[in-house]
Structures are given as C-alpha cells and as structure tokens.
Amino acid sequence: MSNTQHSSAYAGADVTLLEPIRWRSWPLVQTPVRTAAVLLTILAIGILVRVTAGSWALGLLAAASLSIALWRFFVPITFGLSEAGVDQWISGRQLRISWRAIRRYRVCSSGVLLMPHSDRIIMAPFHSLYLPWEGHADEVLAYMQHYLEPSQD
C-alpha cells in the first residue's frame, strides 16, 4: 500500500462543518478489469492446487477459501462517516466502529486503513478495516484529521 498526500478543502474544519457522508463500494461491479483479474487468479490458484495435489477437492477448497477471504470484493458495502464513527451497512445490517476504537490510520492510494492497535504489529492489517473512499478522499481525510491523531505512517 502506498501512502499518498491529499490536500483537503475540509482540513482543519470545525466539526459542525463535517456533514455526515455515505457511499457505496462494490469492487465486483465498479472495477470490471480488476474483477476479471481477481476471478482469473482465484481460478488459476484452484487449478494449480488441483494439478499439484492431484485432487479436485483440494483445488475447489483453495478457490473457495480465497473467495471467502476476499468476500468484501464480492459484496456491496455502504460506508458512512459521522460524529459517531465509521458505519458499514452489509446486507441490511449496520456495523459501527466508534472513533475511540481506532488507534491509527494509514492513508493509501485509494482509501484509508483504520487500525485498532496503536502498536506497529505485523498482523495489524488483518485486524483492520480498509475504507475505500470511492471519490470522497477530501471528506474522508477531513474526518481522519478531525477525529484521529495525525497518522505516523
């Protein structure tokens, strides 16, 4: 993940100026080239495991495991930011992460990685939430700057 710098019209904004925002992310539909690459990779790994292990069951298990691990790619997720925290709506269910539960964040090329640990541990990305900004970079960064300590990454 590459860090990027973004100037924000919302930087240093008063909390009353930070309007709640909401957007939908569904990579399966929004990025067809990437979708094809992901699906072909899953298929190729399944075939490779099948040929190497000599078992269709293991090939299917490998492909299914990758599909499960990449579930956020296949399911539409609506994200929201407000003074209460970060919201996710998945299949009609709302999940909220309060701002106090987020210890660090890392700005990446197309979103922000929100981490619950202040320590730099190797497994941190696996315990974290990647928040793609889907055209809302300035607003998302304004929320990060307002509610979270400045990122050290």
Secondary structure, 3 states (H helix, E strand, C coil): CCCCCCCCCCCCCCHHHCCCEEEEECHHHHCHHHHHHHHHHHHHHHHHHHHHHCCHHHHHHHHHHHHHHCHHHHCCEEEEEECCEEEEEECCEEEEECHHHCCEEEECCCEEEEECCCCCCCCHHHHCEEEECCCCHHHHHHHHHHHCCCCCC
